[in-house]
């Protein structure tokens, strides 16, 4: 939906082909970096989300690995970057509703609902999409936002490399007696991080946070099967009193951790975005933010072509998109893998390097600020839809 809105904003005629049917309830939340929020603001979505978002004013990193050489507690504050927040945490369901409302309002987007998987056929100068109901559309460029098992990626002949980690993530939300004060907690443990992220207060003023708890698959399955009270006490213990008494835990769910990389982001008139292009472990809030960055970069590449009547699906255009995304996605993926490996591995050199890195960040302000900016924005320049500057008019284009 974000891609449809962005492509319409830069002048494309857009058809959004979407599978219908019952979807599982999504209990997860997404911490959106300032650049992602700026994109949603440009697309006319943020005004429906701002009241439902919780600002993250700081991130606390706590070492609970049990190693003798314990890393220091490290705080990353938004004010160190002169920003009101490092990110805004939003329930996935609310984000989906706001995007859907913006798509409905757009006169440049045709919404095509289908009950079955579409089929695709290559044509001279385009791709034909046929739905299960018999609708046929032809496009010069098809944007594949069809997930990690992407049929469109397979149709385009794009190869992947996938790694399955010996880890699983348990997610839920919970209430707590001690206010979070906008601080996200990242407790580093041997199996992976246990992360709490602030959510907006409830109507009665009580605080609530979301949880992503990374464990070995067998332990994650055990945690999922625990009774509510046993799990509550265990979680409260693992949080070391940071959030006080834990209560009202929502239904828990688990999912395996995998990494997926592609050999190119675009080929044969197909451009990949989101999990069709990259899958990362839920560490550092990179997943959805990377997907929205895909959207911003794709719009950046396509805008001049659409302005001049060029072919958005031409090989030269797709190569430019691939070059823009490769450095950013690869560098962030490597950073996530390195952090995850330093926790999950018992290798002394990795543990020492992680501890030394946190010591240096605590002591060297410019280094710390550079790491914070890199984590949010990556190494490549931001596309115009994600920048806050005078060259781009405020509000939706």
N, C-alpha and C positions, 0 to 999 in steps of 0.2 A: 504493500500500500504506500509506503514511503517512496519507493522508486516510481510508482505511477504518478504520485503528486509532484515529485521533483522533475520528471521528464515532461509533464504537462506545464510546469512552471517555466521551463526553458524553451517551450514552443512546440513540443511534439504532440501529435494526435495519438492518444493512448487508449488501448483496450486492456483492461485488467481481467484476466481469466483466472477464476478462483474456484477451487473445489468446495462444494457445499457438504453439509452433513454434520452430524453431532461431533463436536470436538471435546477432548477431555478438558476438565477444568484446570486452568493454568494458575497454580498457586505461587509461582515465582514472581520475583520483582527484578527490575533492571535499574542499575545505577548509571544514569546518562551523564556523560561528560559535558562540559560547557559547549563544545563544538556541536555535539549532537542536539543539545537543547536549542542552539542557534538555528540548526537546520529545521527543526520542528517549528520554531518561531517563524522562519521564512515561509514555511509551507502552510501556515495558518492552523497549526495543530496545537501549539503550546498553550494557547489561551484556554483550551478545554482541559488541560492537564495541570496547570500551575498549582491549583488549590489542592490537588491530590498527590503532590510530590513533596518529599521530605529532603531538605537540603543537607548535604554531608559537609559539615564544617571542618572535620578532621578525620584522619585515619590513625588509629592506634595499632601498632604492631607489637605483639607480645611473643617472646620465645618460650615455648612450653615443650621443647624437644627432649629435655632431660639431659642434654649434653653438659659436660663439666664446664666447657667454655661457652657460657650462656651469652647470647647476644643481648644488648641493652634494649629496654623498651624504647620505641621510637614513635614520635608523634609527627604527623604531616598535617600542617594547618593550612586552611584556605587563605588566611591572611598573609601567609608567607609569599603567596603569588598575587597579593592584592586583589583577591577574588572573594565574592560572598560565599561561594561553596566550591568544593572540589567536584561535586556531582550532585545530581538530584535522583533520589530513589523513587521509582514509580511501579505500582503493580502492573504486571504484564497485561492483565485483563483490561485495566483502565487505558493503557496505551493503545491496545487494539481497538477499543471502542472509539477513542478520539480520532485515530487514523481513519476508521471506517466512516465516521461522520464527515470528515474532510473530503474523502473520496466521493461521498454522496453529494456534497455541495458543489463539487467541481463539474463545470459544464464541458471540460476538455477530456473527461475520462468516461469511456463506455465500460460498464461493469458487466461481465459475462460470467454467469454462474453455471457450473456444470457438476453433475453428480458423479461422473466417472473421470478417469484419467484422459486428458487430451492426447491426440496423436499428432505427429509432426511430419512434414514432407518438405524437402528442399526444393526450391524453385529457382529459376534464373533471377537473381536480384532480390530474393526474399525467402521467407519461410511460411508455409501454410500450416495453420493450427486448426484442427478439427475437433470439436467437442463431442461428447457422447450423445448429445441431443441433436447433432447434425449441423450445428453452426460452423461456418468456415470463415477464418480470418487470414489475411495475408499481411505480413509485416517485414520491413527491411531490417529491423533489429528486434530480437526477442531477448528480454531480460529475464534470466532464470533466477527466480526467488523460490525455488521448489525444494529447498531443504538438502540435508546432507546426503540423501540417497538420490538426488536430482536426476530424473529421467532426461531433462533437457541437456544436462552436462554429458550424459551418455550419448545422446543424439548428436551432439557437437563433436564427439570423439576426443574429449578432454580427459586425459589420464589423471589419476589421483594416487597419493601415497597416504595410507591410513595407519595409525598406530593406536592400539588399544592398551590403555594403561591399567595397571593392577590397582585401580582405584574406582570408587563410586562416590557420588555426592548425594547426601540426604538433604532435602530442602523442606522448610516449613516456615511458619510465622508464629510469634508468641508475644504475650504481654509480659511486662516486667515492672517491678516496683520502683527501681531507681531510674531516673530520667536519663535518656541516652544523650541529650544535649547536642544532637547532631553528629555524634562521634561514631564512626564505624570501627568495630574491633576485628582485628585479624590475628588470631592466635595460631602461631606456627607449631604444628605437631609433626611427629615422624611420618604419619600416614598422609599428611597434607594439611592445609589450613582449615581452621574452623572460623567462619566469618559471620559476624552479625552486621546488619545494615539498617540504619534508622528508617522507620516508616512514619507517616503523618500520625498525630495523636488521634485517638478515638473521640467520639462525640462527647464522652464524659471526661476527656482530658487525659486518660491513661495512655502511657507510651506503649508502642509496639515496635518490634524489629523483625526483619526477615533473617533466616538462617540458611547458610550453605556450609554443610559439615562434610568434609572430604575424609573418607576412610578406605581401608581395604574392603573389597567387595563382600567378603564374609562378615566382617564387622558391621558394615552398613546394613546388611540383611538382618543381622541380630538387632541392631538399633531400631530398624523398622518394625520388628516383631515385638518389641518390648511393650509392656502395658504403659498406659499414659502416665501414671504416677511415677513409675520407675524411670521412665525416660525423662520426665520433668526434673527429678532429683539429680539424675546423671548430667543433664544439660546444665543445670544450675551449678553443679560442681565444676564442670569443665570451663565455665565462664568465670570462675574464680571470684565471684561476687561482683563483677564489673557492672551487672545490671540488676542486682538485688534478687528478689524472689521472682521466679519464673511461674507464669500461669497461662491458662487458656491457649494451649498449643493447638494449632490447626492440624488437619490431617497431614501426615508425612508422606513423602514420596522419594524414591531414589532413582538415579539414572547413572549408567556407566560413563567413565571419562575416556574420551577418545580425542585424537588429534588427526585432522585431515588437511592435506595440502594439495593444490592442483598444479599441473605443469604449465598452465596458462589460464588467465582470467577470462579469456574470450577467444572464440574461434567459430568460423562458419556461421556468422551472423548471430551468434549467441554470446551474451555477456553475463557472467556469473556474479551474483551478489549474495551476501549473507552466508548461510551454512552450505549453500551450493558451492561456495568458493573457499571456505575455511571453517574448520571446527577446532575450538580450543577448550581446554579445561576451564571451569568457572573460577578463574583466579585473576584478580586485578580488573574485573569488570570489562574485559576486552571484547567479549563475543558480540553483543548487539551493537556496541559502539563501532566495532570494525565493520559490521554490516551497514550501518548508517553512513560510515565514511565511504564505503563502496558506492552508495547512492550519490553522495556529494561529488565524488570524483567522476562518476559516469556522467552526471549532469554537466560537469565542467568540460569534459571532452566533447559532449554532444552539442552544447549551446552554439559554438561558432559554426558547426556544420548545419544545424537547423536554420541559423540566421542567413546562411548563404545558399541554401538549397542543396547542400551536399548530401552524401549517402551515409547515414549513421551506422549502417552495418558493414561499410567497406573495411577491408583488411587493415588499411592504414589507421582508421579510427579505433578499431579493436586493439591494435598493437599499442596505440597511445594509452588506452585505458589499462592494458596489462602492465605497461611500464609504470604508470602512476600508482597502481595498487601493489606491485610486487615488493618494493622496498618497505613500504609501510606495514603490510600484512606479515611479511617474512620477519622483519625485525621485532615486531611485537610478539609474534608467535615464538620466536627463539627466546625472548625475555621470559615469557610465561613458562616455557619448558625448563629454562634454567632454574627459575625459582622453584618450580614443582620438583625438579630433580634434586635440588639441594635439600629439600625436606624429606622426600621419599627415599633417598639414597642414604645408606649408612656410611658412605665414604667420608673419611676424615677431611680430605682436602676441600670437598664441597661444603662441608659444615663450617670449616674455618673461613672459607671465602665468604659465605653468607654472613657469618658473625662479623668479620672484618668490614664487609660492606656496610652493615648497619652502624658500626662504630664510626666509620668515615662520614656517613650521612648525618649522624648526630653532631659531628664536630665541624663539618665544612658546609656552611650555608649555601654558597653558590652551587656546589655539587648537588646538594639536596634539592634545590629549586630546579636544577636542570633535569634531574631524574623525575621530579613531579610533572614538569611540563612534557617530557618525553612520554611518560606513561599515559597522559591524557591526549596528546596530539600526535605522537609518533615523530618520525624523523623527516617526513616529507611535508611540504607546504600545504596548508589547509585549502580546500576548494572554496570558491567565493560564497557559496551558500552556507558555509559553516564558519565564516569569518565575521568578526564584529569590527567593521570599519566603514568609513564614509562612502566608499566606492560602491557599496551595495545598499540599495534603499531598504529601510526597515519594513517589516511586515511581509506578507505573502507577495510574490511577484505577480 
